[in-house]
Every structure is written in C-alpha cells, then in structure tokens.
Amino acid sequence: MNIMESQMACDLLLQVHQWFDGFQLHNSPLQLAIKDGILVDSGVELNWTADRIVKSDGILLPAVTDLHTHPDHYASRFGSDPDRHSLLTGVNQVISQGDAGALGVQEFVDRVIIPSQTDVKLAINISKYGESRSIPSISAIDDIDIDLCVAASQKFANYIVAVSVNVSRNSCPHEDPEKVLKLAVRTAEELGLPILYGMRRNVDWSIGEQLDLLRSGDIVTYCFRPAPHAMVDTIGVLREICDARHRGIVFDVGHGCQSFNFDVAEFAIKSGFMPDTISTDLQSGHNGMQPPHTLALVASKMMAIGMPLNLVLRSITTRPVEVLGISNDKVFGYGIPANFQIVSLSGDNHVLTDCLGSQRIGKLIISEVVIQQGEQIR
C-alpha cells in the first residue's frame, strides 16, 4: 500500500440515503469515513477503502443525548448502568441529574464516567450527598454547602455541565424550597452553569415565583407532569410558563416513572408549546420494564401526540448540547468524535403508554445502528 492509499483507508464507512443535520431531514445520499474514532471525511460519494462498510436505509443522526438520566449504578439509589441501558438502546451521551453531590464527584468520575463507553456528564446535585442515601437528597439545609459544591465543580469542570436542584416534596420534604432554589442559583452563577430544576407543586409555592428565580438558559425538567404539577389549565399553557420560555427558560420532558402525562403533553403541543429537549429520567425503577424504557420510546410518544419528526430528532441530538453549552457546530464535520446513530420508523402503529396508564397510538422510532468513538456497538 502506497502513502496515498494508506491516507485514504478508514476503519468504517457509513452509507445512508437519509440524514438529519440538527435542523432538517435530508433525503439524499451521505457517506461518512471514520478512522481512529474520528470523522475524517463526509460527502455524497467518498473514495475511501474501509475495513467495514455499513449501508442503511435508516436516518443518520448526530450524537444522541439524553439530558436527564441516572447513570450512577454504584452509589445512587436511582442508578442504572449507562452502557447497558442507554448506549445499547441508542444513546451516545447521558447527563446525570444529581446522582452525585460534592462529596461523591470523585467516585462518580472514577467508577462511572471514566470506565463507561457512554459519554457521561454530571449535573452536580446542590446536596453534597447527591442521591447516595436512602433518604431525600435535601433532608436538611445543612446538606447544601455552596463552597464545597463550587470547589468540586471547578476541580471536575470537564465533566460537570449543570447544577441539579429538585425541590419537589419527594426530594425536599422539610426545607423551604425557595431558600434551596436561591442557594442553587447562587452556586450556578458562581460556576457559570445552568440549573437543571425539578419544580415544587403550585399549591406549595406558585410556579410563577419559582420561574422568576430562574435565569435564561436554566432548564425545567418534568415539564409534562400531571396535576397537581401540570403546566396547563383548562384554557392552555399557563401564562407563567409562556413568560418563562420568552425569557429563555428551557423545558425538558424528563419522563421518569411518574412525570409524563399524555393529556398534559398533548394539550401543550396543540397549544403550540413544544419541549426543547426530550429525556427519559432513566433510573433503576425502569430496569426490566417491557417495552424497555428508552429515549427512542419517549421520543416516539412525543411524535404520536403531534410533535413533528424534525423537532423530535433535534430535541435528542443538537438541542441538548446547545442547552448545556457543549455544542459542536460541525455536525458531520471533519475531526469530530465519531458518535452517531441510525434510526428508522416502524411501518406499523404501536400502543404507547404514559405514567398513568393512558395510551396513544403511533409509530416507533427504532435504533438500528449505534456508533460510539468510531466503534459499531450495535
């Protein structure tokens, strides 16, 4: 093999006829050449020899990100193995919603982030204990130590993308939720990070007052929870929610075990309110479920109630990384890590179920091919 031939040899060549650029779906040929875990070329027809060629009629996607999960399967009471339950089901990158606080970040990095094939990032819990105990993460105000949180976040800045604070009754049963949120905002401002926020029910503390404390770029998860947390009333999406979006607040699905309701989500979408990001809130309680609780399944539910396919795909690919400030503008550009997905749509309709047992009918988004760091995982 001469020098020119060796320069045009790659490990993996992907050949597709549909691809999503982060905004639009294209029905045209595209080929990607991957070498040493990096995208080295892209175009309509490439002149590369490859050790392996993957041809697909599916839709090629940029890296898929699940903005709200619980990947700490060692120390967190909610943890679920990211390589088994996220990567293998079609997710390249996951964000941990507060599994670790300041006292547990080192262990989280050593035992979860570094060994995982999945790209794992952390929204550090404002509680120094994170979810490492069997009791609520914020059981006492002394659970919060701003200085400790800032120091840990600065030390592990390459891995920490947000500050997580959940003031629901389950996570913050006894302390004043307003005081807790204000402490989290102070911490996030010092770090220059967004907040990943779980709201308190309206009857305890008005949604408007909660949202007023958030800043542009902060993220509200569990956005389609049923009453008494619902973001809609009999007329439409609450004015406070609309005002918050206008100010730049981001809204994430965060499906979870109890936090997604078809009626709320469908009413919001019909009112013109689409979520910015779609996430699973994948946790140990989902292990063994049938069908498996995957990001593709949650995205399918959103499509079934009227969210357009291009917005669904954007909400699991380019939008999450934009929100977190880790965006790469070169979606299929030279030199980026070779983390991609190929998905298809089912031919038949399927029954889809929310957390309360309500059902809708729709097509499934199916993960067909998973490429992580240049390796075909599935």
C-alpha positions in Angstrom: 0.0 0.0 0.0 1.5 3.3 -1.0 1.3 6.6 1.0 -1.7 7.9 -0.9 -3.6 4.7 -0.5 -2.9 4.5 3.3 -4.1 8.0 3.7 -7.4 7.0 2.1 -8.0 3.9 4.2 -10.5 4.2 7.0 -11.9 1.9 9.7 -15.6 2.3 9.0 -17.6 3.8 6.1 -21.3 4.7 6.7 -23.5 5.0 3.6 -27.0 6.4 4.1 -29.8 8.0 2.0 -31.4 9.9 4.8 -29.7 12.1 7.3 -30.6 14.8 9.9 -28.3 17.8 10.2 -29.6 19.0 13.6 -32.4 21.1 12.0 -33.6 19.4 8.8 -34.1 15.9 7.5 -32.4 15.3 4.1 -33.4 12.7 1.6 -30.1 12.5 -0.2 -27.0 10.3 -0.1 -24.4 10.9 2.5 -21.2 8.9 3.4 -19.1 9.2 6.5 -15.5 7.9 6.7 -14.3 7.1 10.3 -10.7 6.4 11.4 -9.3 6.1 14.9 -12.6 7.1 16.4 -12.7 10.4 14.4 -14.8 11.5 11.5 -12.2 12.1 8.8 -14.4 12.8 5.7 -18.0 13.2 4.7 -19.7 13.7 1.3 -22.0 12.3 -1.3 -19.5 9.7 -2.7 -16.2 9.2 -0.9 -13.1 7.5 -2.3 -12.0 5.6 0.8 -11.3 1.9 1.3 -12.7 0.7 4.6 -12.3 -2.3 6.9 -16.0 -2.2 7.4 -18.9 -0.7 5.4 -22.4 -0.1 6.9 -25.2 0.6 4.4 -28.6 1.6 5.8 -31.9 2.9 4.6 -32.4 4.5 8.0 -31.9 8.1 9.1 -28.4 9.0 10.2 -28.3 11.2 13.3 -25.6 13.2 15.1 -24.8 12.0 18.6 -27.9 11.4 20.6 -28.0 12.9 24.1 -30.4 12.0 27.0 -30.4 15.2 29.1 -31.9 13.7 32.3 -30.8 10.2 33.4 -29.4 8.4 36.5 -26.3 6.5 35.3 -24.6 6.1 38.7 -25.2 2.4 39.2 -22.8 2.2 42.1 -23.7 4.9 44.6 -27.0 6.4 43.6 -30.3 5.0 44.8 -31.7 5.6 41.3 -28.7 4.4 39.3 -28.9 2.4 36.1 -25.9 1.2 34.1 -25.5 3.6 31.1 -23.7 1.2 28.8 -26.4 -1.4 29.2 -29.5 0.7 29.4 -28.6 3.8 27.4 -25.8 3.2 24.9 -27.1 -0.2 23.7 -30.6 1.3 23.2 -29.4 4.2 21.1 -27.9 7.0 23.3 -24.4 8.3 22.9 -24.3 10.7 25.8 -26.2 10.9 29.1 -26.4 13.6 31.7 -26.8 12.5 35.3 -29.4 14.5 37.2 -27.8 14.9 40.5 -26.7 11.4 41.2 -23.5 12.8 42.8 -23.0 15.8 45.1 -19.8 17.4 46.0 -18.8 14.6 48.4 -19.3 11.9 45.7 -18.0 13.5 42.5 -14.5 11.8 42.7 -16.1 8.4 43.0 -18.6 9.2 40.2 -15.8 10.1 37.9 -13.7 7.1 38.8 -16.4 4.5 38.8 -18.9 5.7 36.2 -17.6 8.4 33.9 -14.1 7.0 33.1 -15.0 3.3 32.7 -18.1 3.9 30.6 -18.2 3.7 26.8 -21.2 6.0 27.1 -20.2 9.7 27.3 -21.4 10.6 30.8 -21.6 14.1 32.2 -22.9 15.3 35.5 -25.4 17.9 36.7 -24.0 18.1 40.2 -26.5 17.9 43.0 -26.8 21.0 45.2 -26.9 18.5 48.1 -23.4 17.4 48.9 -24.7 13.9 49.3 -26.4 13.7 46.0 -28.6 10.6 45.8 -26.2 8.4 47.7 -28.5 8.0 50.7 -31.8 6.2 51.2 -33.4 9.5 52.3 -34.3 12.6 50.2 -31.3 14.4 48.8 -32.2 17.6 50.6 -33.3 16.4 54.0 -31.8 19.3 55.9 -30.5 22.7 54.9 -27.0 21.7 56.1 -27.0 19.2 53.2 -26.2 22.2 51.0 -22.6 23.5 51.1 -22.1 26.1 48.3 -18.3 26.4 48.8 -17.9 22.6 48.7 -20.1 22.4 45.6 -18.2 25.1 43.8 -14.8 23.6 44.6 -15.8 20.1 43.4 -17.3 21.5 40.2 -14.2 23.5 39.5 -12.0 20.5 40.1 -14.0 18.3 37.7 -15.1 21.1 35.3 -14.5 18.8 32.3 -17.4 16.6 33.5 -19.9 18.9 35.1 -22.3 20.7 32.9 -25.0 22.0 35.2 -26.2 22.3 38.8 -29.1 20.0 39.7 -31.7 21.0 42.3 -35.0 19.3 42.8 -37.4 21.0 45.3 -40.3 18.5 44.9 -41.8 17.1 48.1 -40.1 13.8 47.4 -36.6 15.4 47.2 -37.0 18.4 49.6 -39.8 17.5 52.0 -39.0 19.7 55.0 -36.8 22.6 54.0 -38.1 25.9 52.4 -37.9 25.2 48.6 -37.4 28.9 47.9 -34.3 29.1 50.1 -33.0 25.9 48.5 -33.5 27.2 45.0 -31.9 30.6 45.8 -28.8 28.7 47.1 -28.7 26.7 43.9 -28.9 29.8 41.8 -26.0 31.4 43.7 -23.9 28.3 43.1 -24.8 28.1 39.4 -24.0 31.8 39.0 -20.6 31.4 40.6 -19.8 28.5 38.3 -21.3 29.9 35.2 -23.5 26.9 34.7 -27.3 26.3 34.0 -29.6 24.8 36.6 -31.4 21.5 36.0 -34.6 22.2 38.0 -37.4 20.0 39.4 -40.3 22.3 40.4 -42.4 22.3 43.5 -46.1 21.8 43.1 -48.1 25.0 42.6 -50.1 24.6 45.7 -47.0 24.8 47.9 -45.2 27.6 46.0 -46.5 29.3 42.9 -45.0 28.3 39.6 -44.6 31.9 38.7 -42.5 32.7 41.8 -40.3 29.7 41.1 -39.7 30.5 37.5 -39.0 34.2 38.3 -35.9 33.0 40.2 -34.5 31.1 37.2 -32.3 32.7 34.6 -32.2 32.4 30.8 -30.7 29.0 29.9 -31.9 27.3 33.1 -33.7 24.0 32.5 -37.0 22.9 33.9 -37.4 19.2 33.7 -40.6 17.0 34.3 -42.4 19.6 32.1 -45.4 17.3 31.3 -46.2 16.1 34.8 -49.8 15.5 35.7 -51.7 17.6 38.2 -51.0 19.0 40.8 -47.8 19.9 38.9 -49.4 20.5 35.5 -48.1 23.3 33.3 -51.6 23.7 31.7 -55.0 24.6 32.8 -58.4 24.3 31.1 -57.5 27.2 28.7 -54.0 26.3 27.7 -50.4 26.5 28.8 -50.0 28.6 31.9 -49.1 32.3 31.3 -46.2 31.9 33.7 -44.7 29.1 31.6 -45.1 31.1 28.4 -43.4 34.1 30.0 -40.6 31.9 31.3 -39.9 30.5 27.8 -39.9 34.0 26.4 -37.2 34.9 28.9 -35.1 31.9 27.7 -36.0 29.2 30.2 -35.6 25.7 28.7 -38.2 23.0 29.1 -37.3 19.3 29.2 -39.6 16.2 29.2 -37.9 14.1 32.0 -40.4 11.2 31.6 -39.4 9.2 34.6 -41.7 6.8 36.4 -44.4 9.4 37.4 -43.7 12.5 35.5 -45.2 12.2 32.0 -48.9 12.6 31.2 -50.2 12.3 27.6 -53.1 14.7 28.3 -50.9 17.5 29.5 -48.3 17.0 26.8 -50.8 16.7 24.0 -52.7 19.8 25.2 -49.4 21.8 25.4 -48.4 20.7 21.9 -51.8 21.6 20.5 -51.4 25.0 22.1 -48.1 25.4 20.3 -45.8 24.6 23.2 -43.1 22.1 22.2 -40.4 20.9 24.7 -36.9 22.0 24.0 -35.4 18.6 24.9 -36.8 15.1 25.3 -35.3 12.9 28.1 -36.0 9.6 29.9 -35.2 10.2 33.5 -34.0 6.7 33.2 -33.5 5.1 36.6 -33.3 1.7 38.3 -37.1 1.5 38.6 -37.2 1.1 34.8 -34.9 -1.9 34.7 -36.8 -4.9 33.4 -39.8 -3.0 32.0 -41.4 -4.1 28.8 -41.2 -2.5 26.5 -37.8 -1.1 27.7 -37.8 2.5 28.8 -35.6 4.1 26.2 -35.1 7.5 24.7 -36.4 6.3 21.4 -39.6 5.2 23.1 -40.1 8.5 24.8 -39.4 10.3 21.6 -41.9 8.1 19.9 -44.6 9.2 22.4 -43.9 12.8 21.6 -44.2 12.1 17.9 -47.5 10.3 18.5 -49.1 13.4 20.0 -48.2 15.7 17.3 -44.6 16.8 17.7 -43.0 17.0 14.2 -40.3 14.4 13.5 -37.6 17.1 12.8 -38.3 18.7 16.2 -38.3 15.3 17.9 -34.9 14.5 16.4 -33.5 17.9 17.2 -34.6 17.6 20.8 -32.5 14.4 21.3 -29.4 15.5 19.2 -28.3 19.0 18.8 -30.6 20.9 21.1 -29.5 19.2 24.4 -25.8 20.0 23.8 -26.7 23.6 22.8 -28.6 24.0 26.0 -25.6 22.7 28.0 -23.0 24.8 26.2 -21.2 21.7 24.8 -22.4 22.2 21.2 -20.3 21.3 18.2 -21.4 23.3 15.2 -19.7 20.8 12.8 -22.5 18.2 13.0 -20.9 15.9 10.3 -17.6 17.9 10.0 -14.0 16.8 9.9 -12.4 16.0 13.2 -15.4 15.4 15.5 -15.7 12.3 17.6 -17.4 9.5 15.6 -20.5 9.2 17.7 -23.6 8.6 15.6 -26.9 6.8 15.4 -29.0 5.4 12.6 -32.7 5.1 13.3 -35.8 4.0 11.4 -39.6 4.4 11.8 -41.7 1.4 12.3 -44.1 0.5 9.5 -47.0 -0.4 11.9 -48.5 1.7 14.7 -48.0 0.6 18.3 -49.7 1.3 21.6 -47.8 3.8 23.7 -48.5 4.3 27.4 -47.8 7.2 29.8 -47.1 7.1 33.5 -50.8 7.0 34.5 -51.7 4.2 32.0 -53.2 6.5 29.3 -52.5 5.3 25.8 -51.9 6.7 22.3 -51.2 5.0 19.0 -48.2 5.8 16.9 -45.1 4.7 15.0 -41.9 3.8 16.9 -38.5 5.4 16.4 -36.2 2.3 16.3 -32.5 2.5 16.9 -30.8 0.4 14.2 -27.1 1.3 14.4 -25.0 2.7 17.3 -21.6 4.2 16.6 -19.5 5.2 19.6 -16.0 6.5 19.3 -15.8 5.0 15.9 -16.9 1.5 17.0 -20.1 -0.1 15.9 -21.8 -1.0 19.2 -24.9 -2.4 17.6 
